[in-house]
Structure formats: C-alpha cells, structure tokens
Amino acid sequence: MAEAAASAPAAAPVEAAASAEAPSEPRFQVKKWNAVAMWAWDIDVDNCAICRNHIMDLCIECQADQSSAQAEECKAAWGTCNHAFHFHCISRWLNTRKVCPLDNREWEFQKYGM
C-alpha cells in the first residue's frame, strides 16, 4: 500500500504536464467582422455664414448657374481662425472687408478645396 501511495502523487504531475503541452481550443473564433467608422470635418461651422448653405453644397452663385464650369469648382475655404466658407462667398466678402465675417479677425487663407 505504501507503494501505491508513493506512485499516486507522481502520476499527478505527469498528467498536468501533458495537459499544459496540449494545444487548448480557443474560447471563441471570429468568423465575420464589420468595422464602422464615423468622421467629420474639423471646422467650427457646418454652414457658410455668408449664403447660409451647407459648406459641402453649392453656394448660391453656383446654384443659380449650375451649367457653368464655376459650379464644379465650388469649394470650401478655411481661414486661420478655422471658420469655413464657400470660396466664392468669401471672395465676394473680401472685396469689401478683409476680415472674417464671424469673428472680425483679419482674414488669411489656411486651406482651400475639398
């Protein structure tokens, strides 16, 4: 009986070592993954404060004459103050005043297009 007791504890570590070496099945498996993302322009306003149209829509000049080549080039213009306007709108505004229509700071183009 002493021999049986001595052999029992030796068997346990062998079984534990065997189970540690065997590859375990994963708890779950990813079969399909759909990523969803959201983005937004990094601007303070969504609408042009001059014509009141959405910044990514045509300005009122381009809406009136959509057949012109100018309508295809209706782009947004950002100032260093991070306010955005239609390029045609801010160009007309800058003919009379050289400041941002929203905060009266001197207007300087930061980027144009998009």
Beta strands, then each sheet from edge to edge (+ up, - down):
strand 1: 76-79
strand 2: 84-86
strand 3: 109-112
sheet 1: 2+ 1- 3+
end
